[in-house]
Amino acid sequence: MKNLRNRLKHLDILTKEFLETEYLLKQKSIECLAKELKIDWSTIRRYLLMYEIKPRNHKQQAAISSPGGTPKYLELFAERKLIQEYVLKQKSISHLAKEFNVDSGTIRRYFRTNRIRTRTTKEQVYIDYPPKKFEVTPEALAFIDGLLLGDASIPLRKNGVKPRVLSQACKYRDYLEYILKRLYSLGVECSPILSFWSADKRCKHKGYVQNFLQTHRYETFELFRERWYKTGKKRIPRDLQITPDFLLQCYLGDGNFYREILLCLNDFPLEDLLFLKALIEREVSIRPRIRNSSYGYMLSIKKSECAKFIEYLGACPVQCYAYKWQDNESEEAKERKRIKAKIAYHRRNGKVSNICGSVSRIEKTTL
């Protein structure tokens, strides 16, 4: 009821007789009535429709206000002037409207008259706020390359817009905060970390909270995109350099430690993993193996060399991934493994009878 009273509060002024006289007979425009009555033009238009008076369009009103006249700003917005200000100086339409104190719709009409293509909002934003750059130091190169070997990506944008952001998703917010601080120290600013629910039937609660980090637009990321996505899909660049920080970021994102260390680089082809394997052998002096699984190829480091690999990486920088710095095989699993080895040894040597019923009990509980 209150909204209805607000919508009809000008009923005593905007009567049907008044509008027929001023709008139809005197042919005043809606804008002219709005200025005289100090009422918003949309309110006057609403009353015209309520009284079933058809409002005139811009072309009809212009023919009444300026019969047989020429466009008002023809000299001001000549084709040469528009090309100089809009195309060469790359000023926006809103900037031109403020500069010449005219409506932006008026300027757009002159663009159509002169057949000059107008820019989209996205194109104008890229002109008004050009992407920034950051220095690609050896530290920045190793850190970002390590992230890209893991789960980070430089996504391709729609409509041919160049890729200029780095994005990373993870269920641990602490890890993304660590990445944000490292990027900030390298001169790369990021947007706030976003959190949302990700459905997954494999989880106990049918999903988990996923966190998402994305940097601001930087032209420098185009260089990383060209190195890592030459074929449109992520591939390991051949100018890659192995450093502790590079392997650390890769291990945080895609590594795990259960009996042996695995780098789950499933999305890369075999030739890329052979190249990475050779680099690690030369720089770290360990001999990783390539394992083929139903998900793809992985690099594995045998248990005897795990300590050397962990020492090469250094301390874990985030608490949420501290479990990756120790073997996650449980003591119970290790005990079962020792018992199975003992049983296999006695069977090979024909001494099953010597351990009597204890072995059979062990077999029942472990096999």
C-alpha positions as CSV (number, residue, x, y, z in Angstrom):
1,M,0.0,0.0,0.0
2,K,2.9,2.3,0.9
3,N,4.6,1.6,-2.5
4,L,1.3,2.4,-4.3
5,R,1.0,5.8,-2.6
6,N,4.6,6.6,-3.5
7,R,4.0,5.7,-7.2
8,L,0.9,8.0,-7.3
9,K,2.1,10.9,-5.2
10,H,2.2,13.2,-8.3
11,L,-1.4,12.3,-9.3
12,D,-2.6,15.8,-8.5
13,I,0.0,17.4,-10.8
14,L,0.3,14.9,-13.6
15,T,-3.4,14.7,-14.5
16,K,-4.6,13.4,-17.9
17,E,-5.8,16.9,-19.0
18,F,-2.4,18.4,-18.1
19,L,-0.4,15.9,-20.0
20,E,-2.7,16.0,-23.1
21,T,-2.3,19.8,-23.1
22,E,1.5,20.0,-22.5
23,Y,2.6,16.8,-24.2
24,L,0.2,16.4,-27.1
25,L,-1.0,19.9,-27.9
26,K,2.1,22.0,-27.0
27,Q,4.3,19.0,-28.0
28,K,6.8,19.5,-25.2
29,S,9.3,16.7,-24.6
30,I,9.4,14.5,-21.5
31,E,12.8,16.0,-20.6
32,C,11.4,19.5,-20.9
33,L,8.4,18.7,-18.6
34,A,10.8,17.0,-16.1
35,K,12.9,20.2,-15.9
36,E,9.8,22.4,-15.5
37,L,8.1,20.3,-12.8
38,K,11.4,19.0,-11.2
39,I,10.1,15.4,-11.5
40,D,12.1,12.5,-12.8
41,W,11.5,11.8,-16.5
42,S,10.7,8.1,-15.9
43,T,7.8,9.2,-13.6
44,I,6.3,11.3,-16.3
45,R,6.7,8.5,-18.8
46,R,5.0,6.1,-16.4
47,Y,2.0,8.5,-16.1
48,L,1.8,8.8,-19.9
49,L,1.5,5.0,-20.2
50,M,-1.0,4.9,-17.3
51,Y,-3.3,7.4,-19.3
52,E,-2.7,5.3,-22.5
53,I,-0.8,8.2,-24.1
54,K,1.9,6.8,-26.4
55,P,5.3,8.5,-25.7
56,R,7.2,9.7,-28.7
57,N,10.6,8.2,-29.6
58,H,13.8,10.2,-30.0
59,K,13.4,10.6,-33.7
60,Q,9.8,11.9,-33.5
61,Q,10.7,14.4,-30.8
62,A,13.8,15.6,-32.7
63,A,11.6,16.3,-35.7
64,I,9.3,18.4,-33.5
65,S,12.0,20.2,-31.5
66,S,14.3,20.9,-34.6
67,P,12.1,20.7,-37.7
68,G,14.2,20.5,-40.8
69,G,17.3,21.4,-38.8
70,T,20.8,19.9,-38.8
71,P,22.2,17.8,-35.9
72,K,23.1,20.0,-33.0
73,Y,26.7,18.8,-32.5
74,L,27.6,18.1,-36.1
75,E,30.7,20.3,-36.1
76,L,31.7,19.3,-32.6
77,F,31.5,15.6,-33.3
78,A,32.7,15.5,-36.9
79,E,34.3,12.3,-38.2
80,R,37.9,13.6,-38.0
81,K,37.3,14.9,-34.4
82,L,35.9,11.6,-33.3
83,I,38.8,9.6,-34.8
84,Q,41.3,11.9,-33.2
85,E,39.8,11.7,-29.7
86,Y,38.4,8.2,-29.7
87,V,40.6,6.1,-32.0
88,L,44.0,7.8,-31.7
89,K,43.9,9.2,-28.1
90,Q,41.7,6.2,-27.0
91,K,39.4,8.2,-24.8
92,S,36.3,6.5,-23.6
93,I,32.7,7.6,-24.6
94,S,32.0,8.5,-20.9
95,H,35.2,10.6,-20.8
96,L,34.1,12.4,-24.0
97,A,30.6,13.0,-22.6
98,K,32.1,14.6,-19.4
99,E,34.6,16.6,-21.4
100,F,32.0,18.1,-23.8
101,N,29.1,18.1,-21.3
102,V,26.7,16.0,-23.4
103,D,24.9,12.7,-22.9
104,S,26.8,9.5,-23.8
105,G,23.9,8.4,-25.9
106,T,24.3,11.5,-28.1
107,I,27.9,10.7,-28.8
108,R,27.0,7.1,-29.7
109,R,24.5,8.4,-32.3
110,Y,27.3,10.4,-33.9
111,F,29.5,7.3,-34.0
112,R,26.7,5.5,-35.8
113,T,26.3,8.4,-38.2
114,N,30.0,8.4,-39.1
115,R,30.1,4.6,-39.1
116,I,32.8,4.4,-36.5
117,R,33.0,1.1,-34.5
118,T,32.7,1.6,-30.8
119,R,34.7,-0.5,-28.3
120,T,33.2,-3.0,-25.9
121,T,33.4,-2.4,-22.2
122,K,36.0,-5.0,-21.8
123,E,38.2,-3.5,-24.5
124,Q,37.9,0.0,-22.9
125,V,38.8,-1.4,-19.5
126,Y,42.0,-2.9,-20.9
127,I,42.8,0.5,-22.3
128,D,42.0,2.5,-19.2
129,Y,43.6,-0.1,-16.8
130,P,46.5,-1.7,-18.8
131,P,48.0,-4.9,-17.4
132,K,51.0,-4.5,-15.2
133,K,54.4,-6.2,-15.4
134,F,56.7,-7.8,-12.9
135,E,60.4,-8.6,-13.0
136,V,61.2,-12.3,-13.9
137,T,64.0,-12.9,-11.4
138,P,65.5,-16.4,-10.9
139,E,63.5,-16.7,-7.7
140,A,60.3,-15.7,-9.5
141,L,61.0,-18.1,-12.4
142,A,61.7,-21.1,-10.1
143,F,58.6,-20.4,-7.9
144,I,56.1,-19.9,-10.7
145,D,57.5,-22.8,-12.8
146,G,57.1,-25.0,-9.7
147,L,53.5,-23.9,-9.3
148,L,52.8,-24.6,-13.0
149,L,54.3,-28.1,-12.8
150,G,51.8,-28.7,-10.0
151,D,48.2,-27.6,-10.0
152,A,48.5,-23.9,-11.0
153,S,47.4,-22.8,-14.4
154,I,47.3,-19.7,-16.7
155,P,43.9,-20.1,-18.2
156,L,43.0,-19.0,-21.7
157,R,40.3,-16.3,-21.8
158,K,37.3,-16.1,-24.1
159,N,36.9,-13.8,-27.1
160,G,40.7,-13.9,-27.8
161,V,41.6,-12.0,-24.7
162,K,45.2,-12.8,-23.8
163,P,45.9,-14.9,-20.7
164,R,47.3,-12.6,-18.0
165,V,46.4,-14.2,-14.6
166,L,47.8,-17.2,-12.6
167,S,45.2,-19.2,-10.7
168,Q,45.5,-22.0,-8.1
169,A,42.8,-24.0,-6.3
170,C,43.3,-26.0,-3.1
171,K,41.3,-27.3,-0.2
172,Y,43.9,-25.9,2.3
173,R,43.5,-22.1,2.7
174,D,46.8,-21.9,4.6
175,Y,48.7,-23.1,1.5
176,L,47.0,-20.4,-0.8
177,E,47.9,-17.8,1.8
178,Y,51.5,-18.9,1.6
179,I,51.4,-18.6,-2.2
180,L,49.8,-15.2,-1.9
181,K,52.6,-13.9,0.4
182,R,55.3,-15.4,-1.9
183,L,53.8,-13.8,-5.0
184,Y,53.4,-10.5,-3.2
185,S,57.1,-10.6,-2.3
186,L,57.9,-11.1,-6.0
187,G,55.8,-8.0,-6.9
188,V,52.7,-9.8,-8.0
189,E,49.4,-8.8,-6.4
190,C,46.4,-11.1,-6.0
191,S,42.7,-10.9,-5.5
192,P,41.2,-12.1,-2.2
193,I,41.0,-15.9,-1.7
194,L,37.5,-17.2,-2.5
195,S,35.9,-20.3,-0.9
196,F,33.1,-22.5,-2.2
197,W,31.6,-25.9,-1.7
198,S,32.8,-28.6,-4.1
199,A,30.7,-31.7,-4.4
200,D,32.5,-35.0,-4.4
201,K,30.8,-38.3,-3.8
202,R,34.1,-39.9,-2.7
203,C,34.3,-37.8,0.4
204,K,32.6,-38.6,3.7
205,H,30.5,-35.5,3.6
206,K,29.8,-35.7,-0.1
207,G,32.1,-32.8,-0.8
208,Y,34.6,-30.4,0.7
209,V,35.4,-26.6,0.9
210,Q,37.6,-25.6,-2.1
211,N,39.6,-22.4,-2.0
212,F,40.6,-20.4,-5.1
213,L,43.4,-17.9,-5.6
214,Q,43.9,-15.7,-8.7
215,T,46.4,-12.9,-9.4
216,H,45.8,-9.5,-10.9
217,R,46.3,-9.1,-14.6
218,Y,50.0,-9.0,-15.5
219,E,51.4,-8.9,-19.1
220,T,54.4,-11.0,-17.9
221,F,52.2,-14.1,-17.5
222,E,51.9,-14.2,-21.3
223,L,55.6,-15.2,-21.4
224,F,54.9,-18.1,-19.0
225,R,51.8,-19.1,-21.1
226,E,53.9,-19.2,-24.3
227,R,56.5,-21.5,-22.5
228,W,54.1,-23.9,-20.8
229,Y,51.2,-24.0,-23.4
230,K,52.8,-24.1,-26.8
231,T,50.4,-26.7,-28.1
232,G,47.4,-25.4,-26.2
233,K,47.9,-28.0,-23.5
234,K,50.3,-27.8,-20.6
235,R,53.7,-29.2,-21.5
236,I,57.1,-29.1,-19.6
237,P,59.3,-26.4,-21.3
238,R,62.7,-27.5,-22.4
239,D,64.4,-24.5,-20.8
240,L,63.4,-25.7,-17.3
241,Q,65.9,-25.4,-14.5
242,I,65.9,-27.6,-11.4
243,T,66.2,-25.8,-8.1
244,P,65.1,-26.6,-4.5
245,D,62.3,-24.1,-4.6
246,F,61.1,-25.4,-8.0
247,L,60.9,-29.0,-6.7
248,L,59.4,-27.8,-3.4
249,Q,56.4,-26.1,-5.1
250,C,55.9,-29.2,-7.3
251,Y,56.0,-31.5,-4.3
252,L,53.6,-29.4,-2.3
253,G,51.1,-29.5,-5.1
254,D,51.4,-33.0,-6.6
255,G,53.6,-35.0,-4.2
256,N,52.9,-37.7,-1.6
257,F,55.0,-39.9,0.6
258,Y,53.7,-43.4,1.3
259,R,56.6,-46.0,1.4
260,E,58.1,-44.0,-1.5
261,I,57.7,-40.5,-2.8
262,L,55.4,-40.0,-5.8
263,L,55.2,-36.9,-8.0
264,C,51.7,-37.4,-9.6
265,L,52.3,-35.6,-12.9
266,N,49.5,-37.5,-14.6
267,D,48.6,-34.9,-17.2
268,F,52.0,-34.8,-18.8
269,P,53.1,-37.2,-21.6
270,L,55.9,-39.8,-21.3
271,E,58.5,-37.7,-23.1
272,D,58.0,-34.8,-20.7
273,L,58.5,-37.1,-17.7
274,L,61.7,-38.6,-19.3
275,F,63.0,-35.1,-19.7
276,L,62.2,-34.1,-16.1
277,K,63.7,-37.4,-14.8
278,A,67.0,-36.7,-16.6
279,L,67.1,-33.2,-15.1
280,I,66.5,-34.5,-11.5
281,E,69.1,-37.2,-11.9
282,R,71.7,-34.6,-12.9
283,E,70.9,-31.9,-10.4
284,V,69.8,-33.9,-7.3
285,S,71.9,-37.1,-7.9
286,I,69.0,-39.5,-7.3
287,R,67.5,-41.9,-9.8
288,P,63.7,-41.5,-10.0
289,R,61.6,-44.1,-11.8
290,I,58.7,-43.6,-14.1
291,R,55.6,-45.5,-13.0
292,N,52.6,-46.1,-15.3
293,S,49.1,-46.2,-13.7
294,S,45.5,-46.0,-14.8
295,Y,45.6,-42.3,-14.3
296,G,48.8,-41.7,-16.3
297,Y,52.6,-41.5,-15.7
298,M,54.1,-40.6,-12.4
299,L,57.7,-40.1,-11.0
300,S,58.6,-42.3,-8.1
301,I,61.6,-42.0,-5.8
302,K,62.5,-45.2,-4.0
303,K,62.6,-45.3,-0.2
304,S,66.4,-45.4,0.1
305,E,66.6,-42.0,-1.7
306,C,63.6,-40.3,0.0
307,A,65.7,-38.8,2.8
308,K,68.1,-37.2,0.3
309,F,65.2,-35.8,-1.7
310,I,63.5,-34.3,1.4
311,E,66.8,-32.8,2.5
312,Y,67.2,-31.2,-1.0
313,L,63.8,-29.6,-0.6
314,G,64.4,-28.2,2.9
315,A,61.8,-27.6,5.6
316,C,58.1,-27.7,4.9
317,P,56.8,-24.0,4.6
318,V,53.2,-24.7,5.6
319,Q,51.8,-26.8,8.5
320,C,48.9,-28.2,6.4
321,Y,51.4,-30.2,4.3
322,A,53.8,-31.2,7.0
323,Y,52.7,-34.8,6.7
324,K,54.4,-35.0,3.3
325,W,57.8,-34.8,5.1
326,Q,57.5,-38.2,6.7
327,D,56.5,-41.7,5.5
328,N,52.7,-42.0,6.0
329,E,52.8,-45.8,6.1
330,S,51.3,-46.8,9.5
331,E,53.2,-48.9,12.0
332,E,50.5,-51.5,11.7
333,A,51.1,-51.7,7.9
334,K,54.8,-52.0,8.5
335,E,54.3,-54.8,11.0
336,R,52.1,-56.7,8.6
337,K,54.8,-56.2,5.9
338,R,57.5,-57.7,8.2
339,I,55.3,-60.7,9.2
340,K,54.6,-61.5,5.5
341,A,58.3,-61.3,4.7
342,K,59.1,-63.7,7.7
343,I,56.4,-66.2,6.5
344,A,57.7,-66.1,3.0
345,Y,61.3,-66.7,4.3
346,H,60.3,-69.8,6.3
347,R,58.3,-71.2,3.4
348,R,61.3,-70.9,1.1
349,N,63.5,-72.7,3.6
350,G,61.0,-75.4,4.5
351,K,60.8,-74.4,8.2
352,V,57.1,-73.9,8.4
353,S,56.9,-76.7,10.9
354,N,59.4,-75.1,13.2
355,I,57.2,-72.1,13.9
356,C,54.3,-74.4,14.6
357,G,50.9,-72.8,15.0
358,S,52.2,-69.3,15.5
359,V,52.8,-69.0,11.7
360,S,49.3,-70.3,10.9
361,R,47.8,-67.8,13.3
362,I,49.8,-65.0,11.8
363,E,48.7,-66.1,8.3
364,K,45.1,-66.0,9.4
365,T,45.4,-62.5,10.8
366,T,47.5,-61.0,8.1
367,L,46.7,-62.8,4.8
